[in-house]
Amino acid sequence: MKKLTLLVLMTLATVFTQEANAQKFSGLDKSPADIAYYPASSRETDKAVRVLYSRPQLKGRSLDELAPVGKVWRTGANEATEITFYKDANVGGKTIKAGTYSLFSIPGEGEWTIILNKNLHQWGAYSYDSDADVARVTAKASSDGDELEAFSIAFDDDGAMVLGWGNTRVSVPMSF
């Protein structure tokens, strides 16, 4: 009988311990993470580049409030955006070795400066260090009639990375 009582107590202790240690999950992120690939086809296994970024929303604010002209921006939300080149690439006329880099930008009126930086795992642009820049390239900024509420990154058919938010579109030429 003592063994049975002990077994029941151990079983109950295990059940209560498991319930007490149940995982708590957070709600949805206000700026959800996303991934952009080139080539974009989900069936293509020979990818050239991948971008991991978070997608802030305008929510009635202006692009200039969230990504001020002339200031280094993390090119998204939360952690600094990361770009991985699976093979050597040409980005805006500069040769970039295969690898992973933080992606920053400096918004401008007609063009943006796109920055590839070797310091990874940064929160925002708060600890951005220009001494760790691998490359800075200029990208043409234009306007589009379609309003994008959420910041987005995509690749066009030629491999150019396109940043879009509000009516602004920034095209960064790339070849692999």
C-alpha positions in Angstrom: 0.0 0.0 0.0 2.9 2.4 0.8 4.3 1.8 -2.7 0.9 2.5 -4.3 0.6 5.7 -2.2 4.1 6.8 -3.2 3.4 6.1 -6.9 0.2 8.2 -6.8 2.0 11.1 -5.1 4.8 11.0 -7.6 2.4 11.0 -10.5 0.4 13.9 -9.0 3.6 15.8 -8.4 4.7 15.3 -12.0 1.3 16.5 -13.4 1.3 19.6 -11.2 5.0 20.4 -12.0 4.2 20.1 -15.8 1.2 22.4 -15.4 3.2 24.9 -13.4 6.0 25.0 -16.0 3.6 25.4 -19.0 5.1 27.6 -21.7 3.7 31.1 -22.0 3.6 32.4 -25.6 3.7 36.0 -26.5 1.2 37.7 -28.8 1.9 38.6 -32.4 4.7 41.1 -33.0 3.6 44.5 -34.1 6.3 44.4 -36.8 6.3 40.8 -38.0 9.4 39.1 -39.3 9.6 38.2 -43.0 12.1 36.8 -45.5 12.8 37.7 -49.1 14.8 35.5 -51.5 16.2 35.7 -54.9 15.3 33.8 -57.0 11.9 34.1 -55.4 10.5 30.7 -56.7 9.9 28.4 -53.8 11.0 25.5 -56.1 14.4 27.1 -56.8 17.0 25.5 -54.6 20.0 27.5 -55.8 19.3 30.7 -54.0 21.6 33.7 -54.4 20.5 35.9 -51.6 18.2 35.9 -48.5 17.0 39.0 -46.5 15.7 38.6 -43.0 13.8 41.7 -41.8 10.9 42.9 -39.7 8.0 44.8 -41.3 7.0 48.0 -39.5 3.6 49.6 -40.4 3.0 53.2 -41.2 -0.2 53.4 -39.0 -0.9 57.0 -40.0 2.7 58.1 -39.6 5.0 59.4 -42.3 8.0 57.6 -43.8 10.1 60.6 -42.7 9.1 60.1 -39.1 10.1 56.4 -39.1 13.1 56.5 -41.5 14.4 60.1 -41.3 16.2 61.6 -44.3 19.9 61.7 -43.7 20.0 59.4 -40.7 21.2 55.7 -40.5 18.1 53.5 -40.4 18.0 49.7 -39.6 16.0 49.1 -42.9 13.0 47.6 -41.1 12.1 47.2 -37.4 13.4 45.4 -34.3 16.9 43.8 -35.0 18.9 45.2 -37.8 18.0 43.6 -41.1 20.4 40.8 -42.2 21.2 39.9 -45.8 23.0 36.7 -46.7 24.7 36.2 -50.0 25.1 32.6 -50.8 27.6 33.4 -53.6 29.7 36.4 -54.4 27.6 39.3 -55.7 27.8 42.7 -57.3 25.8 45.2 -55.4 25.5 48.6 -56.9 28.8 48.2 -58.7 30.7 46.8 -55.7 31.9 43.2 -55.3 30.5 41.6 -52.2 31.9 38.3 -50.9 29.4 35.5 -50.0 28.4 35.9 -46.3 26.0 37.5 -44.0 25.8 41.3 -43.3 23.6 43.8 -41.5 21.7 46.0 -43.9 21.3 49.6 -43.1 20.2 52.6 -45.2 20.3 56.3 -45.2 17.1 57.7 -46.8 17.5 60.6 -49.2 15.3 62.7 -51.4 16.1 61.1 -54.8 18.5 58.4 -53.7 19.3 56.3 -50.6 22.6 55.1 -49.4 22.6 51.3 -48.8 25.1 50.0 -46.3 26.4 46.5 -45.8 28.0 46.1 -42.4 29.9 43.1 -40.9 28.5 43.6 -37.3 25.6 41.1 -36.9 22.9 40.7 -34.2 22.3 44.4 -33.5 19.1 45.8 -32.2 18.1 48.6 -34.5 20.8 51.1 -35.5 21.7 52.1 -32.0 25.1 50.5 -32.0 25.8 51.0 -35.7 29.5 51.4 -36.3 30.6 52.8 -39.7 34.1 51.3 -39.2 32.4 47.9 -39.8 31.0 48.9 -43.2 31.8 46.5 -46.0 30.2 48.6 -48.7 28.1 51.7 -49.3 26.2 52.0 -52.5 23.8 54.5 -53.9 20.3 53.4 -54.9 17.7 55.3 -56.9 14.5 56.2 -55.0 11.2 56.8 -56.8 7.5 57.1 -56.1 4.8 54.6 -56.9 1.0 55.1 -57.0 0.4 52.1 -54.8 0.6 52.8 -51.1 2.3 50.1 -49.0 1.3 50.2 -45.3 3.9 47.6 -44.3 7.6 48.0 -45.1 8.5 45.4 -47.7 11.5 43.9 -49.5 11.3 42.0 -52.7 13.5 41.2 -55.7 12.6 42.0 -59.3 13.1 39.6 -62.2 16.6 41.0 -62.8 17.7 40.4 -59.2 17.5 44.0 -58.0 16.4 44.3 -54.4 13.5 46.7 -54.0 12.6 48.3 -50.7 9.0 49.7 -50.6 7.1 51.6 -48.0 4.4 54.2 -48.4 4.8 55.4 -52.0 8.6 55.2 -51.9 10.4 52.5 -53.9 14.2 52.1 -53.7 15.9 49.8 -56.2 19.3 48.3 -55.3 20.9 46.7 -58.4 22.4 43.3 -57.8 23.9 40.6 -59.9 25.2 37.1 -59.0 
